[in-house]
Amino acid sequence: MELQQLRYVVAVAETRNFTRAAERCLVVQSALSHQIARLERELGARLFDRTSRRVRMTPAGEAFLPAARQCLDAAERAAAEVASAVGEIRGRLTVGMIPTVAAVDIPAALDAFHQRYPHVRIRLRVGGSEQLIDQVKEGAVDIGFLGLPVTARPEGVVARQLAYDRLVAVVAPEHPLAGQAEVDLARLATETFVDLPAGSAGRAQSDQAFAAAGVHREVAFEVSTVDSMMTRLIRRQLGIALLPSTFAPQLPGVVTIPVRDAPARIEHLVWNRTTLTPAATAFLNELDVPVADGESSDR
C-alpha cells in the first residue's frame, strides 16, 4: 500500500469522477485507475462501483476513506516536523472562520503568512462556531476564528479572547428606523428579519435575546452566510438584521443603529494543542499569539 494510492482514492471519493481525480493528481486517468485497481486487489475488496454515468463508493470504500485521510495527514505532519527541525516551515495550514470575524483581517493575515512561508499550502473554511470547534478538536482545522455569546466558551480546545462587541440593527438608509439614535428589541420585533439558519450560533443568540425580552420576531429570509444576499435584501427593505457592531460597518449601503438591550458576543481564536503543526504554530506567532497563551478546556 502506497501513499500515492491513498491520494488517488481520496481524490476519486471527493470528485466522484476518475477523470477529474486524475486531473487533480496531475496524472493520466489510466495510471490512476491502475493504481486503485492494484490497491483493491491488495485489500481484497472493491472501493468503488463504476458505471458509465457515475462513480459510487462501496461500503468497503466508505470504511477505508477515513483511515486513508488519516494516513495522508500523518505523513504530511511527519514531513512538516522534519522540515521544522531543519529550520523550514512546510506542510498545510487550514484556517476556519465564521463570516463575521472582525477582530482580525483574515485575508491580510493569510497574505502576510504566505509571503513569509511560501511553501505552506493554505486552506480556508467558513462555517458556524460549533462546527469549527468540532473541526479543530478533530484536527480538520488548525486555527479557528469564531464568535460566541458572553455566557458560552469554546470547549475541548485552547482559546484566546480576541474582542468583545454588541449586536446592532442593520437597516437600509431609507428605512424609518435609520434616523434613530437607539432602538430596543421590542421595537425591532415589529420588523421582518434576515438572519442565519435556525440552529446556528448567531441565530440562536438573537432568538434567545428576543425571547428574554418577551417578544417574538419574524425571520422571513434565511441566508447561509452574511454575504451580498443579506445586504441586498436589507437594502431592498425586505428585512433588517442584527449583526456584530464591529462587522456591520463593512457592509456597503446600509445603516447601523445601536440596540439598547442587544446581546453581546466574544470573538475567540481557538486551536488544538495536541494536533498543532509547525505551520499552525508559525501562524499563531504571526498573530502575536504564543502557543502557550490561551485558556484550555477539556470539558
Secondary structure as a PSIPRED ss2 file (coil, helix, strand):
# PSIPRED VFORMAT (PSIPRED V4.0)

   1 M C   1.000  0.000  0.000
   2 E C   1.000  0.000  0.000
   3 L H   0.000  1.000  0.000
   4 Q H   0.000  1.000  0.000
   5 Q H   0.000  1.000  0.000
   6 L H   0.000  1.000  0.000
   7 R H   0.000  1.000  0.000
   8 Y H   0.000  1.000  0.000
   9 V H   0.000  1.000  0.000
  10 V H   0.000  1.000  0.000
  11 A H   0.000  1.000  0.000
  12 V H   0.000  1.000  0.000
  13 A H   0.000  1.000  0.000
  14 E H   0.000  1.000  0.000
  15 T H   0.000  1.000  0.000
  16 R C   1.000  0.000  0.000
  17 N C   1.000  0.000  0.000
  18 F H   0.000  1.000  0.000
  19 T H   0.000  1.000  0.000
  20 R H   0.000  1.000  0.000
  21 A H   0.000  1.000  0.000
  22 A H   0.000  1.000  0.000
  23 E H   0.000  1.000  0.000
  24 R H   0.000  1.000  0.000
  25 C H   0.000  1.000  0.000
  26 L C   1.000  0.000  0.000
  27 V C   1.000  0.000  0.000
  28 V C   1.000  0.000  0.000
  29 Q H   0.000  1.000  0.000
  30 S H   0.000  1.000  0.000
  31 A H   0.000  1.000  0.000
  32 L H   0.000  1.000  0.000
  33 S H   0.000  1.000  0.000
  34 H H   0.000  1.000  0.000
  35 Q H   0.000  1.000  0.000
  36 I H   0.000  1.000  0.000
  37 A H   0.000  1.000  0.000
  38 R H   0.000  1.000  0.000
  39 L H   0.000  1.000  0.000
  40 E H   0.000  1.000  0.000
  41 R H   0.000  1.000  0.000
  42 E H   0.000  1.000  0.000
  43 L H   0.000  1.000  0.000
  44 G C   1.000  0.000  0.000
  45 A C   1.000  0.000  0.000
  46 R C   1.000  0.000  0.000
  47 L C   1.000  0.000  0.000
  48 F E   0.000  0.000  1.000
  49 D E   0.000  0.000  1.000
  50 R E   0.000  0.000  1.000
  51 T C   1.000  0.000  0.000
  52 S C   1.000  0.000  0.000
  53 R C   1.000  0.000  0.000
  54 R C   1.000  0.000  0.000
  55 V E   0.000  0.000  1.000
  56 R E   0.000  0.000  1.000
  57 M E   0.000  0.000  1.000
  58 T C   1.000  0.000  0.000
  59 P H   0.000  1.000  0.000
  60 A H   0.000  1.000  0.000
  61 G H   0.000  1.000  0.000
  62 E H   0.000  1.000  0.000
  63 A H   0.000  1.000  0.000
  64 F H   0.000  1.000  0.000
  65 L H   0.000  1.000  0.000
  66 P H   0.000  1.000  0.000
  67 A H   0.000  1.000  0.000
  68 A H   0.000  1.000  0.000
  69 R H   0.000  1.000  0.000
  70 Q H   0.000  1.000  0.000
  71 C H   0.000  1.000  0.000
  72 L H   0.000  1.000  0.000
  73 D H   0.000  1.000  0.000
  74 A H   0.000  1.000  0.000
  75 A H   0.000  1.000  0.000
  76 E H   0.000  1.000  0.000
  77 R H   0.000  1.000  0.000
  78 A H   0.000  1.000  0.000
  79 A H   0.000  1.000  0.000
  80 A H   0.000  1.000  0.000
  81 E H   0.000  1.000  0.000
  82 V H   0.000  1.000  0.000
  83 A H   0.000  1.000  0.000
  84 S H   0.000  1.000  0.000
  85 A H   0.000  1.000  0.000
  86 V C   1.000  0.000  0.000
  87 G C   1.000  0.000  0.000
  88 E C   1.000  0.000  0.000
  89 I C   1.000  0.000  0.000
  90 R C   1.000  0.000  0.000
  91 G E   0.000  0.000  1.000
  92 R E   0.000  0.000  1.000
  93 L E   0.000  0.000  1.000
  94 T E   0.000  0.000  1.000
  95 V E   0.000  0.000  1.000
  96 G E   0.000  0.000  1.000
  97 M E   0.000  0.000  1.000
  98 I C   1.000  0.000  0.000
  99 P C   1.000  0.000  0.000
 100 T C   1.000  0.000  0.000
 101 V C   1.000  0.000  0.000
 102 A C   1.000  0.000  0.000
 103 A C   1.000  0.000  0.000
 104 V C   1.000  0.000  0.000
 105 D C   1.000  0.000  0.000
 106 I H   0.000  1.000  0.000
 107 P H   0.000  1.000  0.000
 108 A H   0.000  1.000  0.000
 109 A H   0.000  1.000  0.000
 110 L H   0.000  1.000  0.000
 111 D H   0.000  1.000  0.000
 112 A H   0.000  1.000  0.000
 113 F H   0.000  1.000  0.000
 114 H H   0.000  1.000  0.000
 115 Q H   0.000  1.000  0.000
 116 R H   0.000  1.000  0.000
 117 Y C   1.000  0.000  0.000
 118 P C   1.000  0.000  0.000
 119 H C   1.000  0.000  0.000
 120 V E   0.000  0.000  1.000
 121 R E   0.000  0.000  1.000
 122 I E   0.000  0.000  1.000
 123 R E   0.000  0.000  1.000
 124 L E   0.000  0.000  1.000
 125 R E   0.000  0.000  1.000
 126 V E   0.000  0.000  1.000
 127 G C   1.000  0.000  0.000
 128 G C   1.000  0.000  0.000
 129 S H   0.000  1.000  0.000
 130 E H   0.000  1.000  0.000
 131 Q H   0.000  1.000  0.000
 132 L H   0.000  1.000  0.000
 133 I H   0.000  1.000  0.000
 134 D H   0.000  1.000  0.000
 135 Q H   0.000  1.000  0.000
 136 V H   0.000  1.000  0.000
 137 K H   0.000  1.000  0.000
 138 E H   0.000  1.000  0.000
 139 G C   1.000  0.000  0.000
 140 A C   1.000  0.000  0.000
 141 V C   1.000  0.000  0.000
 142 D C   1.000  0.000  0.000
 143 I E   0.000  0.000  1.000
 144 G E   0.000  0.000  1.000
 145 F E   0.000  0.000  1.000
 146 L E   0.000  0.000  1.000
 147 G E   0.000  0.000  1.000
 148 L E   0.000  0.000  1.000
 149 P E   0.000  0.000  1.000
 150 V C   1.000  0.000  0.000
 151 T C   1.000  0.000  0.000
 152 A C   1.000  0.000  0.000
 153 R C   1.000  0.000  0.000
 154 P C   1.000  0.000  0.000
 155 E C   1.000  0.000  0.000
 156 G C   1.000  0.000  0.000
 157 V C   1.000  0.000  0.000
 158 V E   0.000  0.000  1.000
 159 A E   0.000  0.000  1.000
 160 R E   0.000  0.000  1.000
 161 Q E   0.000  0.000  1.000
 162 L E   0.000  0.000  1.000
 163 A E   0.000  0.000  1.000
 164 Y E   0.000  0.000  1.000
 165 D E   0.000  0.000  1.000
 166 R E   0.000  0.000  1.000
 167 L E   0.000  0.000  1.000
 168 V E   0.000  0.000  1.000
 169 A E   0.000  0.000  1.000
 170 V E   0.000  0.000  1.000
 171 V E   0.000  0.000  1.000
 172 A C   1.000  0.000  0.000
 173 P C   1.000  0.000  0.000
 174 E C   1.000  0.000  0.000
 175 H C   1.000  0.000  0.000
 176 P H   0.000  1.000  0.000
 177 L H   0.000  1.000  0.000
 178 A H   0.000  1.000  0.000
 179 G H   0.000  1.000  0.000
 180 Q C   1.000  0.000  0.000
 181 A C   1.000  0.000  0.000
 182 E C   1.000  0.000  0.000
 183 V E   0.000  0.000  1.000
 184 D C   1.000  0.000  0.000
 185 L H   0.000  1.000  0.000
 186 A H   0.000  1.000  0.000
 187 R H   0.000  1.000  0.000
 188 L H   0.000  1.000  0.000
 189 A C   1.000  0.000  0.000
 190 T C   1.000  0.000  0.000
 191 E C   1.000  0.000  0.000
 192 T E   0.000  0.000  1.000
 193 F E   0.000  0.000  1.000
 194 V E   0.000  0.000  1.000
 195 D E   0.000  0.000  1.000
 196 L C   1.000  0.000  0.000
 197 P C   1.000  0.000  0.000
 198 A C   1.000  0.000  0.000
 199 G C   1.000  0.000  0.000
 200 S C   1.000  0.000  0.000
 201 A H   0.000  1.000  0.000
 202 G H   0.000  1.000  0.000
 203 R H   0.000  1.000  0.000
 204 A H   0.000  1.000  0.000
 205 Q H   0.000  1.000  0.000
 206 S H   0.000  1.000  0.000
 207 D H   0.000  1.000  0.000
 208 Q H   0.000  1.000  0.000
 209 A H   0.000  1.000  0.000
 210 F H   0.000  1.000  0.000
 211 A H   0.000  1.000  0.000
 212 A H   0.000  1.000  0.000
 213 A C   1.000  0.000  0.000
 214 G C   1.000  0.000  0.000
 215 V C   1.000  0.000  0.000
 216 H C   1.000  0.000  0.000
 217 R C   1.000  0.000  0.000
 218 E E   0.000  0.000  1.000
 219 V E   0.000  0.000  1.000
 220 A E   0.000  0.000  1.000
 221 F E   0.000  0.000  1.000
 222 E E   0.000  0.000  1.000
 223 V C   1.000  0.000  0.000
 224 S C   1.000  0.000  0.000
 225 T C   1.000  0.000  0.000
 226 V C   1.000  0.000  0.000
 227 D C   1.000  0.000  0.000
 228 S H   0.000  1.000  0.000
 229 M H   0.000  1.000  0.000
 230 M H   0.000  1.000  0.000
 231 T H   0.000  1.000  0.000
 232 R H   0.000  1.000  0.000
 233 L H   0.000  1.000  0.000
 234 I H   0.000  1.000  0.000
 235 R H   0.000  1.000  0.000
 236 R C   1.000  0.000  0.000
 237 Q C   1.000  0.000  0.000
 238 L C   1.000  0.000  0.000
 239 G C   1.000  0.000  0.000
 240 I E   0.000  0.000  1.000
 241 A E   0.000  0.000  1.000
 242 L E   0.000  0.000  1.000
 243 L E   0.000  0.000  1.000
 244 P E   0.000  0.000  1.000
 245 S C   1.000  0.000  0.000
 246 T C   1.000  0.000  0.000
 247 F C   1.000  0.000  0.000
 248 A H   0.000  1.000  0.000
 249 P H   0.000  1.000  0.000
 250 Q H   0.000  1.000  0.000
 251 L C   1.000  0.000  0.000
 252 P C   1.000  0.000  0.000
 253 G C   1.000  0.000  0.000
 254 V C   1.000  0.000  0.000
 255 V E   0.000  0.000  1.000
 256 T E   0.000  0.000  1.000
 257 I E   0.000  0.000  1.000
 258 P E   0.000  0.000  1.000
 259 V E   0.000  0.000  1.000
 260 R C   1.000  0.000  0.000
 261 D C   1.000  0.000  0.000
 262 A C   1.000  0.000  0.000
 263 P C   1.000  0.000  0.000
 264 A E   0.000  0.000  1.000
 265 R E   0.000  0.000  1.000
 266 I E   0.000  0.000  1.000
 267 E E   0.000  0.000  1.000
 268 H E   0.000  0.000  1.000
 269 L E   0.000  0.000  1.000
 270 V E   0.000  0.000  1.000
 271 W E   0.000  0.000  1.000
 272 N C   1.000  0.000  0.000
 273 R H   0.000  1.000  0.000
 274 T H   0.000  1.000  0.000
 275 T H   0.000  1.000  0.000
 276 L C   1.000  0.000  0.000
 277 T C   1.000  0.000  0.000
 278 P H   0.000  1.000  0.000
 279 A H   0.000  1.000  0.000
 280 A H   0.000  1.000  0.000
 281 T H   0.000  1.000  0.000
 282 A H   0.000  1.000  0.000
 283 F H   0.000  1.000  0.000
 284 L H   0.000  1.000  0.000
 285 N H   0.000  1.000  0.000
 286 E H   0.000  1.000  0.000
 287 L C   1.000  0.000  0.000
 288 D C   1.000  0.000  0.000
 289 V C   1.000  0.000  0.000
 290 P C   1.000  0.000  0.000
 291 V C   1.000  0.000  0.000
 292 A C   1.000  0.000  0.000
 293 D C   1.000  0.000  0.000
 294 G C   1.000  0.000  0.000
 295 E E   0.000  0.000  1.000
 296 S E   0.000  0.000  1.000
 297 S C   1.000  0.000  0.000
 298 D C   1.000  0.000  0.000
 299 R C   1.000  0.000  0.000
